[in-house]
Amino acid sequence: MTLKKGKKLSRYLLAGFLITQAAIPLDNLINFGEAFKAFALNISPNLFYSFGLAYWIEAPLLLLYIRSLVYKNYKLTIKEALYFIPFILFAIYFTNDWLMLDNEIKMSALQNNNIEQAQILDRVIHLIRECLRFIFGIFCLIELHKYHKQIKNQVADIEDVDLTWLKILVLGFLVIRINAIFVALAIIFSYEMGIIVDHETLGLTSNYVVMFLITGLIFFSAGYSTIFKGIDKKLVNDESDEVVNTFNPEEISQIEEYMRVKKPYLNHLLTLENLANQLVISPRHLSSIINRHFEKNFFEYINYFRIEESKALLVTDKYRKTTMLDIMDMAGFNSKATFNTFFKKLVGVTPTQYRKDFWEKYNNDK
């Protein structure tokens, strides 16, 4: 929360999520750890179950954190407040069912409390909670899928805006939530149906995996999310949009001439919005032209011109001894990996081989 880099909202959402990830194991320690249980009883019976409220808000917080990274200028909406309705409902139920009781009744209940004696309603609520966490995990994956689908329509360099690390972590959390559903079902089977399932081992395994996932989230979010600018949600292509197959020929000519003469692709930081401003065309319309007329996404379109530029540089005598890194830089590429991969894909050989073949042929012809 005290970091200066990155989006303020993203930092606060991540901080909130990490706080819940501290509260959840604390809830487990108080309720199931023998030494901790006695310690908590001496302080206050209200410590029991209270930290479990974090289960109901950690999943929405992770989803909102992902959205704050994925989308540029992201702001929380009133609609997203609905995500916290289950938390509010459970908090009301919890307050009435536990917090409002006299301390003597709480102490008496806790002295003989064990998982076998829990009410069926509590087991069902537990299962509902884990199912909701799983659903939010699916929402997280959907947001990341949209991002990966749209990112190449808005930027020409994707190395600095890669959220693969977050997708891997979200998948990890999703597996944990699936495991949590099995734990909830195992408890019901074991104590309501007499079908014994080792839910303790499942739960402990989940706890250790969460520890590694949280460590990874802290490491990667601190190192990568601070430089991530996200995509513009207003420019995300909606599949329900009307498909336009033909465009104004003057617009097409304007774009082609501008690319040929002004060479905007030489700007390492070029984005769809930048180019649209230069052409005095709306970014959404430009994206539509590039996708449907030129049959490329923005990433492919811009890097095609960069490859053509690098090919011209490689066969120019002035740059015959220039390093590949300098050629790459002069052509507008930020990433050596993107340069080599795209060059090989479009030309069929590596940049080094292309230059070697050309100058060998040139010398032989002389």
N, C-alpha and C positions, 0 to 999 in steps of 0.2 A: 504493500500500500504506500510505502514511502519512496518507491522508485520514481525517477523523473522521466525515464525513457518509456516509449510506447504509449498506447491509448490509456487514458485515465480510467475509463469505464471498464476496459478489459482487465486492468490491474485490480480494480475493486471486485469484479466478479470472480476472478481467480482467487483472490484473498478469501472471499466468502466461501468458495468451494473448498479451499484448503482447510478453513476453520471447521467445516462440516466433517472433513476427513480426519480431523483431530477429535471431534466430539463423538463420532461413531465408535472408534475403539475404546474411548473412555467409557462410553455406555456399556460396552461389552465387559470391560474390566470391573466396573461397579456391580453389574448384575450377575456376572458369572465367575469373576476372580475371587477366590475364597479370602485371600488376605485383603484385597481391596474392598471387598464387601463389608467386612468388619470395620474397616477404617471409615467408609462412607456412612455406615450406621451411626457412628459416634458423632458425625458432623450434622447430618440432617437426612431424614427419610426422603425428602424432596429431591435429593441427588439421584435417586433411583428412577430410571425410565426417562428422566427429563432430557438427557442428552440424546435420547433416541429420536427426538424431534428432527434432528439433523438428517435422518434418513429421507424425510419428506421433502427437503429442499435441495439436497446435494445434486440430484439429477437435473432439475430445472436450471440450477446455477451453471452446471457444465454446458448445457445447451446454449444458454445466453452468452456464456464466455466464448463459445465457438462462433456464434453469430457475430459477436463484437469483433472477432478477428477476421472473419470471412468477408464482412461487408464494410466498406468505407463509410465513414461518418454515421456509423450505426448508433441508433438511439432506442431506448426501451419504449415499448408501446403499451397502451392500456390493455390491449388484447393479450399481451404476454403476461400480464398480471394474473390472468386466469390459470396459469400454470401452478400458481401457489394456492389455489382453492383446496386441493386435497390436504395440504399442510394446515391451512386454517381450520378445516373441518375436524382434522384429527386433533389439533391443539385444543379446540373447544371440547371435544370428547374426552381428551386426556385431563384437561383441567377439572371437568365435572366428575370424572370417574376416579381421579387420583389426587390431584393437588388440593381439591376442596375438602377432602376427608380430614378428620382429626388425626393428629400425629400418633395418638395411641393406637388407632385402628391401622394406620400404616405400619407402625412398628410390629404389631401383632402379625400382620400379613407377611411382612418381610422375614420374620423369624422362621416361618415355616415355608417360605417361598422356594419353589423349585419349578423347573420347566414342565415336569410331569403334571403339576396341578393347575396349569394355566387354563383359562376358560376357552371354549371352542371359538367364541367371538374374537378373542385376542389372536388366535391362530389364523382365523380367516382374514383379519385386518393385516396381519403380518404378510400373508400371501398376496393380498391386494397391493400392499406397499411395494413388494418386490416386483410385481407385474408392472406397476406404474413406472418404476425405475427402469425396467427393461424397455418399456415403450419410449421413454425419453432417450434412451440409448439409441434406439432406432431413428428417432428424430435427429440426433446428432450425426449419425451416418448419412442421413438424407441431405443435411446441410453441407457436409463435406463433399458428397457426391455432386451436388449442384455447383459447388466451388470448382472442383476439378473439371467439370464439364464446361464451365464458362470462362475460366481463367485465361485460356488461350484466345478467347475472343476479345480480350481487353488489354493484354500486355504482350510484348514481344520478347521479353526475357523473364523466364519463370523460376530461375534458380533461387532468387531472393524472396520469392513469394510462395515457397513450397510448404504445404502443411501436411506432408506425408507422415511426419513424426506424430502429429496430432491424431491422424486417422488410425495409426497403429495403436496409440494409447486408448482411443475411444473403443476400438475393437476389444482391447484388453478389459476395459471396464464393462463392456457388453457381456463378455464371457463371465466376468465376476457376477453380474446381475442374473445371468442364466443360472449360475451355480446357486445364487441366493434363492431363486425360485425353487430349485431342487431341495435346498435345505428346508424351506418353509413346508414343502410337500412332505419331506421326510419326517418332519416333526408331527405333522397331522397323521401320517401313516403309522408312525411309531406309537403315539399316545392316544389316538382316537380309534384306530383300526387294528392295533395289535401287530402290525407288520413292521418289524424292527429294521430300521435303516440307520446307518452310522452317520448321523447328521453332524456330530461333533468334528469328525475328521474333515468333512466338507467345509464346515465353517472355519476351522483353523487354517486350512489350505488357502481359502479365500482371503483371510486376513494377511497372510504373508505375501500373496500376490499383489494385493492392494498396496502394501508397503513399497514394493518395487515400482508399481505404476505411478504412485504419487511422487516418488523420487525422480522418475523419468519426466513427469509432468513439470516439476519444479525446474529441473535442469534445462529442458528444451524450451519451456515458456520464457525463462529468463534470457536464454541465448538467442532465440529466434523470433518470438512474437513481438519483441520491441521494435524490430525493423520491418515488420509486416504491415502493409498499408491496406490490404484487402481489395475487393472488387466493388464496383458501383452497382448496387442492387437495381437501380433504375435501368441499367443497361443489360440486365440478365434477360436473355431471349426467352420469351414465353411461347411454349409450343402451341398455345391457342391463338397466337398472333396470326393475322391474315398473311398468307404467303404471297409475296410479290415476285413474279417471274421475270418481269421486264422493268427496266429503269430508264430514266431520261438519258439518251445518248450523250448529251452535253455534260451531264454529271460524270459519266464514265470517262469521257475524254479529259475532263478537268482533272480527275484523280490520276489518270495515267500520265498526263503531261507533268503534273506536279511531282509525282514520284520520280519521273525521269530527269526533270530539270533541277528541282530543289533538293532532291535526295534527303528527305526528312528521316529516312531509316538510318542515317549515319549518327543520329542522336541515340546514344546508348540507353537513355531513359524514356524513349518514345512509348506512349500509350495510345490507345484508341481515342481517348478524350483529347490528348494533345493534337493528334493528327486531325481530328474532326474540327477543332478550333482553328487550325491552320487553313483548312479547306472551307471553313464557314459552312459546315454541314452538321446536322445534329449527330451526336455519337451513335444513337440507336439506328439512324438511317444509314450511316456509313457502315456500321456493322452488318446491316442487312445486305448492302451492296457487296461487301467483301465476301460474305458467306454464300450469297445466292448467285451473284453474277460471276465473280472470280472463283467461286467454289473452293474457297480456302477460309480458314479461320484467321484472325488477326495475326497470331503468332506465325503461322505458315506464310502468310502474305508478306509481312515485313522481312522475315528471314530469307525469303526467296530473293528479294532485292539485295540483301546483304551478301548472299552467296554469289550473285552475279557481280557485285562490286569486288568481292575478294578474288574471283576468277580473273577479273580485269587487272587487278593489282599483281597477281601472281605471274602474269605473262608480260608485265611491263618491265623493261630493262632497268629502269630506275630503281625498282624494288626487288631486283633479282636476288639480292643477298639479305633482304629484310627478314627478320625472324617471323615465324608464324604468329607469335603473340602480338607483334606489331601489326601484321596484316589483319588479324582478327579485330584488333582495336580500331584500325582505320576503316574497316568495313562496317563498324557499328555494333559488333558483338561484345557482350560482357563476359560470356562464358565460353571457355575453351571446349567444354563438353558439348554444348549446343552447336558451336561452330563445326567441330569435327563430325558430329553425328548428322547434322543437316547437310553438310557438304557431301559426305559419303552417300547419303540417301538420294540427293538430287543429281550428283555428278557421277557417282558409281565408284569413285576412288577417293583416297584421302587427299587433303590439300597438298601435303608434301609430295605425294606420288603424282598429283596433277601437274605441279610445277616442274618436277623432274622430267616427266614425259614430254612436256612442251618444249623445254629448253634442249633436251637431247634431240628431239625431232628438228628443232630450229637449227642446231649446230650441224646436224647431218645434211640438211637441205642446203646449207651454205657451202 
